């Protein structure tokens, strides 16, 4: 028993040393890490925190969003309350006016967010009037506040993304949601490669790319490693990690696939596999991690979303800022 314990600790140490070199774990090593017994959970966190500190120091990247266009999405993602395929009672509305977007961004900046993302429901944003709203909002944000400007608008073409970049867009967010092998269980209304190509397009245009997924959809641990491998191949800049907060009316409303420790192991996996990248914890943080939220940084995260989410409330920003301060960390400016 003691020999087995020592062997596992030696394995974690080997993974730590590899990550500190910036190499990241292989697929097989990632599968080995995420399947280590719970008894070695704190050994994993001790190593993942070292890797996070080595590459990211004690700065925490805080971001915030606005749900600028809600509901009526034609996609059938099984976790999403904004899909027209499910009766969820979610509030629906068209594109928000530019001034409201800017005012929300200002409030987020005052609450400590250094990045602000304009998020819209739907497959893409292609109406000229909607694009014009985004252009005006981005220009005003650029002129009026020191916040990094991001957008999450679905599957977009290069021409429209270039227009938005010219207006001030700096970062583009587009999740792959899950592993390619599991994606057909989650969405059948568009192909996985369309999402991959959107990320490639954003990178080709020189935008900072923010691309991750949702965990707890029913995917296997190995499929979580598969997603990390795909993101490494795309060389994305930031990985937003979301944990499923089941929404009434969706096919996954009764899903119960995560524990706080499982969530933290997922964060650690991504830190070990993509050691130098930004890892930001977003939706489902409170619902899934509960009293263990402060351990996200030990697990390897160097960022988190503050404020409200798309269709659910977050906790008050001052509570998150206090947590960061209590941990001896500093919001990145």
KAGIBEL-V173145 format. One line per field, one symbol per residue. ss: DSSP state (@ for helix, = for strand, . for the rest). phi: phi as a letter, one per 30 degrees, with the letter a starting at -180 (. if undefined). burial: 1 if it has 9 or more other ideal C-beta (glycine too) atoms within 8 Angstrom, else 0. A space follows every 50 residues. Layout:
ss: ???
phi: ???
burial: ???
This chain:
ss: .@@@@@@@@@@@@@@@@@@@......@@@@@@@@...@@@@@@@@@@@@@ @@@@@@..============..=.........=.........=....@@@ @@@@@@@@@@....======.......@@@@@@@@@@@@@@@@@...=== ==.....@@@@@@@@@@...===...=..@@@@........@@@@@@@@@ @@@@...===..===.....@@@@@@@@@@@@@@...======....... .........@@@@@@@@@@@@@@....====...@@@@@@@@@@@@@@@. ..===...........@@@@@@@@@@...==..
phi: .ddddddddddddddddddddididdedddddddcddedceddddddddd ddddcbicdcdcbbbbddacihdddcedccdcdddbcciddcadeddedd dddddddddddjdcbbcccbdjdacbdedddddddddddddddcadbdcb bbbjdccddddddddddkdcbbcaddiadedceddcbbcacedddedddd dddddiddccbaaccjdjdddddddededdddddhddbcdcccececejc ecdcdbcbbeddddddddeddddbdcddbcccdidddcchdceddddddk dbaadcidcdbbdcdeeddddddddddicbedc
burial: 00000001101110110111000110101111110100011011111111 11101000111111111111111010111111100101010000110101 11011101101111111111111010000110111111111100001111 11111100011111101111111111111001100110000001110111 11101011111111111010001111111111010111111111111011 01101001011011111111111110111111111101100110111111 111111101110010010011011000010110
